[in-house]
Amino acid sequence: MMTEAFSPDVAALDLAEARFRRDLYVLVSSLLAAPPAPEIVGALTSNDMVEALRILGLSHAASRFSSHAAQGPHATAELDRQEYFALLAVPTARYLTPFEAVYCDTREVDGNVVGKLLMGPSTRAVEALYERAGFKLALAELPDHVACEVGFVAELWRREITAYEVGDQDGARAWREFRKRFTQAHPSRWVPALCERLARETSSDLYAGVGLLLPGLLAQELDPPSP
């Protein structure tokens, strides 16, 4: 457990919304980590999800998910799969290279400053935070892969919720603050740029919706919407 002292006036947790946000990060992480499974797609593009996203002020993403659902699964499944591999999995011409080090780090190679390389300081910094929190990666990816970082945000939501449910207010506050600091130091630095490219370059309403959704979610971690 984190041991830092935090402000005692942290607002009480809305458990329903907290669980929704946790589950939403889980869904997004899944779509960024593997070809889209029908149950994940169905959950993210359902009428209930679309309405909930609009309530949260994420209407642009909601509209793309609604458009995706209107086309029907048979019309979209193959395109979604192709877009996953082209943009997020296979390093060919359209690959977005979804790693923090590629977007944020530079290093000196043979006297030249070079960017867009894997395994930089960001990779090691993220890994250190996972170790500090006792978080074990479930994906066979580098720690700074977008799906790993999003999955970690989901895990931090889970830990805050669990602490709150058992009456551990200090623990809940600590995990909440840890999540905010992690978001600010890592995904907020680079995921918006990745998502801007994803939303612009994909032909899939599903992945365009993810590209619009994730930056908005991360922004709300740092500046929560008013009730």
Buried (B, 14 or more C-beta within 10 A) or exposed (E): EBEEEEEEEBEEBEEEBBBBBBBBBBBBBBBBBBBBEEEBBEBBBBEEBBEBBBEBEBBBBBBBBBBBBEEEEEEBBEBBEBBBEBBBBEEEEBEBBBBBBBBBBBEEEEEEEEEEBBBBBBBEBBBEBBEEBEBEBEBEBBBBBBBBBBBBBBBBBBBBBEBBEEEBBBBBBBBBBBBBBBBEEBBBBBBBEBBEBBBEBBEBBBBBBBBBBBBBBBBBBEEEEEE
